[in-house]
Amino acid sequence: MEFEADLLLRFRDHSDSLMTDLVEDPLVLYFPSFGRDLDESEARDAWPWNAVEVVTDSSAALVMPGNLREAGRAYESYAVLRMHAVRQDPDVACEVLFSREVEAVDGFIDGWIAARLLFGGPAYEPLDELAFAREAGVLAGLILDRSDRQLGGCLQVSRERLAEEIAAYRAWRTERYLSPGGR
């Protein structure tokens, strides 16, 4: 993937504005902390939906991997967007809940790209895959395939409804992402 300076600055500005919301909103309480260092085989603990627990519409707990400190803005972006989603009508159809989660993961990706490219964050393949999947148009399939716990009871419903998205993600991952020279 190629990024132009204005696109990177837009990612930075977006994640900065979300971080400002988190810090300055008097109705929000968040608890950031760093867990143990993770390697690539422990990607499950690094996915934003497993590292961030949105407790209510105004409180969240963030347990970021210790070796990904530069990614704090990405996890914070995700927390803010999850809280925004919770503040909206909670009794929505699974499609709406899923679209809100895709939006929150999209915000995480903006923060991750800014951390990696603008602030010298270390490479971490499982999170890099999110950015590549978004670029390839298969992010929805990745979210469903990786069992995003924020979807709760809608996970299985969304998997059934969007089975072709999962298949497209898996095909892309095998044929393009994991193949030599595919990235």
Buried (B, 14 or more C-beta within 10 A) or exposed (E): EEBEEEEBEBBBEBBBEBBEBBEEEEEBEBEBEBBEEBEEEEBEBBBBBBBBBBEEBBBBBBBBBEBBEBBBBBBBBBBBBBBBBBEEEEEBEBEBBBBBBBBBBBBBBBBBBBBBBBEEBEEBEBBBBBBBBBBBEBBBBBBBBBBBEBBEEBBEBBBEBBEEBBEBBBEBBEEBBEEEEEE
